[in-house]
Amino acid sequence: MFKEFKKFIMRGNMIDLAVGMIIGAAFSAIINSLVNNILMPVIGLVTGGKADFTNAFAVLKYGEGITEANLPATLSEAQEAGCICLGYGAFISAIISFLLVALCLFFVVKAFNKAQSLAKKEEAPAAPTTKKCPFCKSEINIEATRCPHCTSELPKE
């Protein structure tokens, strides 16, 4: 059983998967930082500071001694006071964050694909390794001096 486990762990695609997961986690931290520290403050500035919906909630049942008039301002304070709340603001924030992360990933992948296509264009085409026999039109090795199909002696180039 240990040998099978060792064989399973040492398979190439398993190592590739582990490396991919680690790189993905590191990349996720970068994208989340971009969204939370750069894009969300800009959105907050544009919307007049109303981009944080975390404390938007609806009270389903008021706690003891809590009314509409003395309702706490934040979701966590309302929950601590015994209110049963529908925290739709956190859901809206999660949707906005998801859309921003997806947008950032779209642009990163698009830039990466563009860079790859530019790199492929710069590569020189490989030298040919075959040629056609001028007599029988068979494909032969480029270094051949006699055709292996029709045995004709090939002209020197």
C-alpha positions, 0 to 999 in steps of 0.5 A: 500500500505504501508503494502504491501511495508513493507511486500516486504521489510521485506522478507528474500530474500530481506534482503539477497540480500541487505547484498550480495550487500554490501559485494559484493561492499566491496569485489569488492574494495579489488579485484580492489585494488589487480589488480590496486596496485599489479598485474598491476605494476608487469605487467608494470615491465615485459612489460617495463612500457608499461602496461598502454594503456590509452593514446593509441589513433588514431586521426579521425579528427585533431583539428584546428592547430593540425597536426601529427607533433604537436599532443599532447601525451595524449588522454585528451590533444588531445581531449582538442585541438579539435581532434576527437579521437578513444581511443582504449587504454582505451578499451584495459586497461579495457579488461586487468583489466577485465581479471585480476579481473576474474582471481583473482575471480577464484582463490578466489572462488577456494580457498573458495570451497577448504576450504568448502570441507575441513570443510565438511570432518572434520564434524563427521557423524551424529548418526543413528536415525533408524534401521531395524527390524530383523524380518520384515526388516522394518525401525524403530526408533532406540530407539524402543523396539517393532516393530510397523509393526510386533509387534515383541519384539526387542532384546536388544543391 
